[in-house]
């Protein structure tokens, strides 16, 4: 198997194809060869059987002539009868030669006995006194010896006819046996062909499945690797199980993952250092900006106050961005450890809503919540989960028009394995296009429908990091289903599913 891994994918597929072809052709070759052998055997047998049957029929027609000429010879002592009898005997001996029989001992013995009877008949007609004292044209009176010989000839020719009848019966029995043997052989060939066809079918179905598993395995590794890389796990490496094109693809992917990890590390280090270095002067700048608004510093005119207000707002957003970058860098570096304990999910959600209530009130957006009747406790890091929910609510506020509402639904999924809780944040915004729904959780990604100056593009990324760290899942549906939608064919629902 290790040696097989060094072949190219084309060579492996070609080998599999040729193997399948050989397996499928094998039953056909077996059947053709068996049919040829059966045909040759049956043809030879029936040809020989036909020859012997013809000889027997021919002999049956000659024996009466032989008997008549032999009796005429021994009674009338005619020389021309002697000349007629001996060729008949020789002809019968040649037609029913035991050497012609190869597949029936009984028939061979029958022919041998037939020949012995002919020899005895030949001996009788070859007696020296058969033609003695006989002159052509002179009358001959049969003697007692002539009558005895005639009786012997009659008995011998009768026996010859019996032997020929026995030979016919033996031929019939042999033909029946050969027919049964042929049927048995044909049945064996048929069963053998069906068995080979069954084996070939099983192999023909198994080999493609083995090839499919062999090819699917590295592709599955590649799919998992792509999914892991897509989620930011640059440490993921694909096992290299062969040296073919798929193995080369796996090695290339691993090289790409290592390169991406190096780039991500450099980027994270840069962001962390830059964010950390910016934090201190940023705090001083923000404090100085706030002091400009204090009456003790001096009275500002309307234009100066407006500029200071813009400065304060921008500095606050800048500070939030720096803090989010620092948090995200820590999460990705694994420096943030969760402090889990049992918390009432209603309290966690209510506190998150309370955190964004001032912004919602300023925008005149109402936030409604819906909880299960039974109190549910979840093993979570309350501070981190509240941060994730605040980010989701803040994102929903950005997309919801003034005067509208946002709904937070909490469901207890007791039917799930070990129990799960689901939190759904539903807004009445314009929605998110399908092709963007998998990208909204990426860093700095903002939908083209996102209002200007609405955030850093890190809120959903941080929410995903927190939910994933809790062993949960987060996803988006836009538009949401009718059972939870606030407005038909409009809005977005963010689903958070956490284990209890």
VOGU-3710 file (C-alpha; in Angstrom, 3 decimals, decimal comma):
1> xxxxxxxxxx> 0,000/0,000/0,000  2,942/2,298/0,724  4,389/1,550/-2,708  0,977/2,258/-4,247  1,041/5,762/-2,746  3,944/6,771/-4,996  1,886/6,339/-8,179  0,142/9,333/-9,690  -3,617/9,758/-9,383  -4,007/9,054/-13,106
11> xxxxxxxxxx> -2,061/5,800/-12,788  -4,185/4,719/-9,829  -7,424/5,470/-11,643  -6,135/3,715/-14,767  -5,124/0,668/-12,712  -8,558/0,619/-11,096  -10,264/0,913/-14,483  -8,187/-1,921/-15,986  -8,820/-4,092/-12,942  -12,569/-3,507/-13,222
21> xxxxxxxxxx> -12,427/-4,238/-16,938  -10,579/-7,510/-16,294  -13,066/-8,492/-13,583  -16,028/-7,837/-15,866  -14,461/-9,642/-18,845  -13,483/-12,717/-16,782  -17,011/-14,257/-16,627  -17,380/-13,743/-20,374  -14,038/-15,430/-21,098  -14,913/-18,279/-18,734
31> xxxxxxxxxx> -18,274/-18,777/-20,450  -16,794/-18,612/-23,954  -14,017/-21,068/-23,058  -16,458/-23,452/-21,345  -18,911/-23,291/-24,248  -16,070/-23,971/-26,675  -14,935/-26,996/-24,654  -18,484/-28,312/-24,317  -19,110/-27,791/-28,015  -15,873/-29,565/-28,960
41> xxxxxxxxxx> -16,593/-32,492/-26,607  -20,232/-32,857/-27,626  -19,364/-32,490/-31,325  -16,682/-35,198/-31,109  -18,950/-37,517/-29,142  -21,934/-37,131/-31,446  -19,738/-37,496/-34,508  -18,349/-40,769/-33,156  -21,816/-41,858/-32,003  -23,245/-41,169/-35,450
51> xxxxxxxxxx> -20,410/-43,142/-37,053  -20,959/-46,137/-34,749  -24,758/-45,984/-35,197  -24,309/-45,947/-38,954  -21,956/-48,948/-38,703  -24,484/-50,843/-36,575  -27,298/-50,107/-39,029  -25,054/-51,108/-41,900  -24,119/-54,347/-40,097  -27,772/-55,145/-39,454
61> xxxxxxxxxx> -28,387/-54,928/-43,188  -25,398/-57,163/-43,991  -25,991/-59,962/-41,501  -29,055/-61,429/-43,337  -27,045/-61,483/-46,587  -24,178/-63,092/-44,746  -26,498/-65,716/-43,289  -28,061/-66,513/-46,696  -24,728/-66,836/-48,480  -23,213/-68,886/-45,645
71> xxxxxxxxxx> -26,156/-71,327/-45,580  -26,053/-71,598/-49,371  -22,368/-72,334/-49,108  -22,668/-75,106/-46,512  -25,766/-76,678/-48,120  -25,033/-76,329/-51,811  -21,252/-75,920/-51,585  -21,286/-73,094/-54,126  -17,880/-71,568/-54,736  -19,383/-68,190/-55,615
81> xxxxxxxxxx> -21,051/-68,134/-52,167  -17,644/-68,533/-50,545  -16,388/-65,595/-52,554  -19,379/-63,525/-51,396  -19,233/-64,505/-47,699  -15,601/-63,600/-46,969  -15,871/-59,948/-48,156  -19,013/-59,593/-46,057  -17,192/-60,850/-42,961  -14,228/-58,583/-43,663
91> xxxxxxxxxx> -16,561/-55,620/-44,162  -18,364/-56,339/-40,880  -15,063/-56,673/-39,017  -13,930/-53,300/-40,372  -17,202/-51,523/-39,579  -17,479/-52,794/-36,004  -13,853/-52,530/-34,943  -13,541/-52,354/-31,093  -10,784/-49,756/-31,524  -13,415/-47,301/-32,788
101> xxxxxxxxxx> -15,017/-47,268/-29,316  -13,293/-44,926/-26,814  -15,903/-43,994/-24,230  -17,892/-47,191/-23,551  -16,333/-50,388/-22,240  -19,654/-52,261/-22,645  -19,835/-51,308/-26,340  -16,170/-52,165/-26,823  -16,782/-55,630/-25,313  -19,875/-55,999/-27,502
111> xxxxxxxxxx> -17,877/-55,254/-30,647  -15,150/-57,627/-29,506  -17,688/-60,415/-29,025  -19,182/-59,535/-32,438  -15,744/-59,926/-33,982  -15,185/-63,254/-32,180  -18,534/-64,534/-33,502  -17,534/-63,473/-37,020  -14,226/-65,318/-36,555  -16,103/-68,460/-35,512
121> xxxxxxxxxx> -18,402/-68,118/-38,530  -15,385/-67,633/-40,749  -13,851/-70,751/-39,242  -16,952/-72,807/-40,108  -17,103/-71,713/-43,732  -13,371/-72,250/-44,098  -13,517/-76,021/-43,408  -11,605/-77,993/-46,073  -14,555/-80,216/-46,984  -16,933/-77,356/-47,779
131> xxxxxxxxxx> -16,224/-77,504/-51,544  -14,893/-81,105/-51,654  -16,425/-83,519/-54,276  -18,468/-80,676/-55,700  -18,550/-80,160/-59,409  -20,264/-77,152/-60,954  -23,609/-78,070/-62,498  -23,927/-81,367/-60,626  -26,723/-81,807/-58,081  -25,754/-81,994/-54,384
141> xxxxxxxxxx> -27,616/-83,761/-51,644  -27,129/-82,216/-48,178  -25,560/-84,443/-45,563  -25,941/-84,513/-41,812  -22,732/-82,483/-41,509  -24,120/-79,827/-43,831  -27,292/-79,547/-41,768  -25,277/-79,218/-38,551  -23,187/-76,462/-40,054  -26,342/-74,733/-41,267
151> xxxxxxxxxx> -27,756/-74,798/-37,720  -24,489/-73,402/-36,372  -24,561/-70,610/-38,961  -28,164/-69,804/-38,106  -27,248/-69,682/-34,405  -24,192/-67,503/-35,030  -26,021/-65,016/-37,255  -28,854/-64,869/-34,743  -26,269/-64,095/-32,065  -24,790/-61,434/-34,343
161> xxxxxxxxxx> -28,201/-59,761/-34,606  -28,595/-59,961/-30,829  -25,195/-58,319/-30,387  -26,196/-55,554/-32,815  -29,446/-55,003/-30,880  -27,434/-54,864/-27,644  -25,055/-52,408/-29,286  -27,999/-50,178/-30,176  -29,243/-50,274/-26,568  -25,747/-49,529/-25,284
171> xxxxxxxxxx> -25,541/-46,607/-27,701  -28,850/-45,264/-26,420  -27,747/-45,604/-22,793  -24,409/-44,000/-23,576  -26,176/-41,167/-25,365  -28,471/-40,635/-22,383  -25,506/-40,660/-19,988  -23,615/-38,215/-22,167  -26,705/-36,049/-22,364  -26,962/-36,033/-18,566
181> xxxxxxxxxx> -23,249/-35,325/-18,261  -23,554/-32,504/-20,772  -26,510/-31,073/-18,867  -24,537/-31,316/-15,630  -21,519/-29,639/-17,220  -23,712/-26,900/-18,702  -25,327/-26,433/-15,299  -21,885/-26,186/-13,664  -20,790/-23,700/-16,301  -23,949/-21,680/-15,775
191> xxxxxxxxxx> -23,512/-21,705/-11,990  -19,821/-20,894/-12,347  -20,606/-18,031/-14,702  -23,278/-16,674/-12,350  -20,880/-16,973/-9,410  -18,124/-15,189/-11,326  -20,639/-12,582/-12,446  -21,755/-12,081/-8,840  -18,146/-11,773/-7,670  -17,389/-9,424/-10,564
201> xxxxxxxxxx> -20,435/-7,309/-9,686  -19,417/-7,127/-6,024  -15,857/-6,236/-6,972  -17,096/-3,773/-9,599  -19,167/-2,044/-6,916  -16,487/-2,295/-4,242  -13,475/-1,041/-6,209  -15,071/2,299/-7,186  -16,166/2,708/-3,569  -12,590/2,024/-2,393
211> xxxxxxxxxx> -11,264/4,488/-4,981  -13,917/6,972/-3,886  -12,897/6,598/-0,230  -9,226/6,811/-1,208  -9,786/10,028/-3,156  -12,405/11,428/-0,768  -10,197/11,041/2,305  -7,552/13,647/1,341  -10,275/15,886/-0,119  -12,128/15,646/3,208
221> xxxxxxxxxx> -8,904/16,590/4,993  -8,593/19,528/2,612  -12,178/20,620/3,267  -11,614/20,491/7,024  -8,369/22,404/6,563  -10,088/25,105/4,514  -12,810/25,355/7,163  -10,197/25,590/9,926  -8,206/28,231/8,053  -11,411/30,125/7,369
231> xxxxxxxxxx> -12,042/30,210/11,118  -8,540/31,503/11,754  -6,912/28,256/12,918  -3,635/28,581/11,015  -2,029/25,776/13,072  -4,166/23,209/11,266  -2,119/20,812/9,122  -3,456/18,322/6,594  -2,004/14,787/6,832  -0,102/13,834/3,664
241> xxxxxxxxxx> -1,237/10,262/2,941  0,197/9,849/-0,575  2,726/11,232/-3,035  0,308/11,770/-5,890  -1,421/14,982/-6,964  -3,620/14,950/-3,857  -0,540/14,578/-1,656  1,129/17,480/-3,434  -2,034/19,533/-2,931  -1,976/18,716/0,801
251> xxxxxxxxxx> 1,685/19,744/1,066  0,937/23,004/-0,776  -1,983/23,658/1,558  0,189/23,048/4,632  2,800/25,415/3,254  0,075/28,016/2,677  -1,220/27,537/6,247  2,269/28,049/7,695  2,725/31,191/5,604  -0,672/32,520/6,666
261> xxxxxxxxxx> 0,168/31,778/10,294  3,380/33,763/10,013  1,538/36,668/8,392  -1,267/36,497/10,956  1,257/36,419/13,789  3,045/39,466/12,374  -0,274/41,236/11,906  -1,525/40,341/15,404  1,778/41,398/16,951  1,644/44,666/15,065
271> xxxxxxxxxx> -1,960/45,322/16,068  -1,296/44,391/19,694  1,825/46,546/19,941  0,255/49,422/18,050  -2,951/49,245/20,105  -1,035/49,048/23,357  1,220/51,941/22,397  -1,768/53,987/21,291  -3,738/53,370/24,454  -1,685/55,577/26,772
281> xxxxxxxxxx> -1,450/58,708/24,567  -5,039/58,137/23,523  -6,201/58,244/27,132  -4,305/61,493/27,644  -5,757/63,005/24,476  -9,262/61,951/25,460  -8,853/63,442/28,920  -7,497/66,694/27,455  -10,404/66,807/25,008  -12,890/66,434/27,840
291> xxxxxxxxxx> -11,157/69,154/29,845  -11,676/71,564/26,956  -15,402/71,213/27,538  -15,122/72,119/31,242  -16,170/75,683/32,178  -13,089/76,057/34,382  -10,852/75,998/31,315  -12,680/78,824/29,672  -15,766/79,624/27,746  -15,841/78,265/24,156
301> xxxxxxxxxx> -17,734/79,840/21,352  -20,340/77,780/19,431  -17,950/76,701/16,688  -15,218/75,700/19,170  -17,719/73,737/21,245  -18,939/71,892/18,157  -15,362/71,004/17,170  -14,565/69,840/20,704  -17,728/67,674/20,654  -16,634/66,110/17,332
311> xxxxxxxxxx> -13,189/65,571/18,847  -14,647/63,882/21,927  -16,892/61,617/19,831  -14,062/60,631/17,503  -11,665/60,038/20,397  -14,277/57,831/22,120  -14,695/55,786/18,945  -10,927/55,597/18,609  -10,613/54,360/22,182  -13,322/51,727/21,582
321> xxxxxxxxxx> -11,505/50,558/18,447  -8,179/50,258/20,289  -9,815/48,321/23,140  -11,558/45,980/20,686  -8,309/45,384/18,829  -6,549/44,564/22,089  -9,346/42,218/23,158  -9,401/40,469/19,789  -5,604/40,061/19,788  -5,734/38,517/23,266
331> xxxxxxxxxx> -8,540/36,142/22,259  -6,759/35,000/19,130  -3,535/34,520/21,081  -5,407/32,425/23,646  -4,532/34,812/26,472  -8,158/35,187/27,557  -9,365/32,439/29,880  -13,054/32,028/30,598  -14,241/32,093/34,200  -17,395/30,026/33,910
341> xxxxxxxxxx> -20,078/29,543/36,500  -23,809/28,887/36,539  -25,739/32,022/35,633  -29,423/32,730/35,106  -29,625/33,390/31,359  -32,417/35,951/31,898  -30,173/38,057/34,141  -27,332/37,919/31,600  -29,544/39,001/28,698  -31,300/41,698/30,746
351> xxxxxxxxxx> -27,957/43,163/31,798  -26,762/43,234/28,168  -29,981/45,019/27,132  -29,498/47,455/30,010  -26,022/48,252/28,665  -27,354/49,419/25,274  -30,601/50,943/26,583  -29,258/54,538/26,561  -28,227/54,253/22,897  -31,598/52,639/22,038
361> xxxxxxxxxx> -33,487/55,407/23,886  -31,501/58,100/22,097  -32,426/56,477/18,804  -36,027/55,865/19,981  -35,684/52,122/19,363  -37,583/49,782/21,688  -35,940/46,507/22,793  -38,353/43,725/23,785  -37,346/40,386/25,258  -38,982/36,971/25,407
371> xxxxxxxxxx> -37,872/34,237/27,837  -38,900/30,649/28,554  -41,345/30,179/31,422  -38,920/27,995/33,319  -35,751/29,554/34,735  -32,657/28,337/32,880  -29,098/28,385/34,181  -26,115/28,281/31,848  -22,448/27,587/32,593  -20,827/30,737/31,117
381> xxxxxxxxxx> -18,383/33,562/31,692  -20,985/36,234/32,371  -18,781/39,226/31,592  -17,666/37,813/28,225  -21,127/36,621/27,189  -22,647/39,992/28,056  -19,950/41,610/25,907  -20,925/39,370/22,971  -24,637/40,150/23,412  -23,941/43,887/23,683
391> xxxxxxxxxx> -22,048/43,687/20,379  -24,999/41,905/18,751  -27,479/44,423/20,117  -25,269/47,330/19,070  -25,060/45,853/15,577  -28,883/45,493/15,484  -29,293/49,121/16,590  -27,093/50,280/13,705  -29,467/48,689/11,202  -32,787/49,578/12,844
401> xxxxxxxxxx> -34,577/52,789/11,940  -35,753/55,170/14,688  -39,155/54,337/16,088  -38,801/50,630/15,299  -38,030/47,765/17,691  -35,529/44,979/18,328  -36,554/41,637/19,782  -34,405/39,293/21,898  -35,740/35,725/22,123  -34,366/33,091/24,517
411> xxxxxxxxxx> -35,320/29,446/23,880  -34,572/26,384/25,987  -33,717/23,532/23,587  -34,266/20,622/25,963  -34,644/18,165/23,068  -31,003/18,699/22,071  -28,305/16,369/23,412  -27,374/17,396/26,994  -29,597/20,484/26,555  -28,840/23,794/24,852
421> xxxxxxxxxx> -29,945/27,400/25,069  -30,582/29,611/22,063  -30,490/33,416/22,044  -31,878/35,202/18,978  -31,454/38,913/18,283  -33,903/40,099/15,608  -33,865/43,557/13,989  -36,024/45,292/11,390  -33,186/46,501/9,217  -32,787/46,104/5,441
431> xxxxxxxxxx> -31,250/42,649/5,865  -28,005/41,099/4,631  -27,550/39,545/1,228  -26,896/35,797/1,097  -23,361/36,108/-0,267  -22,443/38,418/2,633  -23,894/36,350/5,459  -20,759/34,209/5,874  -18,459/37,248/5,738  -20,029/39,454/8,411
441> xxxxxxxxxx> -18,099/37,644/11,160  -14,741/38,416/9,527  -12,519/41,114/10,995  -13,178/44,654/9,757  -15,848/43,438/7,343  -18,817/45,766/6,983  -21,858/45,226/4,810  -22,411/47,702/2,030  -25,704/48,524/3,768  -23,960/49,402/7,033
451> xxxxxxxxxx> -24,613/53,013/8,094  -21,557/55,253/7,957  -19,527/55,674/11,144  -21,445/52,832/12,758  -18,546/50,847/14,164  -15,145/49,233/13,721  -16,241/46,039/12,009  -14,964/43,994/14,974  -18,146/43,608/17,052  -19,432/40,444/15,378
461> xxxxxxxxxx> -15,895/39,008/15,170  -15,430/39,397/18,932  -18,929/37,954/19,537  -18,031/34,902/17,468  -14,743/34,429/19,355  -16,593/34,529/22,687  -19,396/32,188/21,588  -16,905/29,737/20,055  -14,820/29,786/23,231  -17,947/28,691/25,116
471> xxxxxxxxxx> -18,332/25,726/22,754  -21,324/27,304/21,033  -22,320/28,318/17,532  -23,337/31,630/15,984  -24,951/32,253/12,601  -27,168/34,650/10,693  -30,490/34,297/8,862  -31,694/37,124/6,657  -34,565/37,484/6,297  -35,536/35,467/9,400
481> xxxxxxxxxx> -38,344/32,939/9,489  -41,941/34,104/9,755  -42,276/32,813/13,322  -39,661/35,289/14,631  -39,540/38,042/11,995  -40,633/41,533/13,044  -41,497/42,458/9,477  -42,146/40,099/6,563  -39,240/39,676/4,103  -37,162/42,166/6,064
491> xxxxxxxxxx> -34,655/42,228/8,889  -31,873/40,009/10,205  -31,733/37,406/12,990  -28,478/36,463/14,733  -28,631/33,034/16,419  -26,403/32,116/19,367  -26,582/28,499/20,559  -24,781/27,530/23,756  -24,529/24,265/25,707  -26,098/24,240/29,144
//
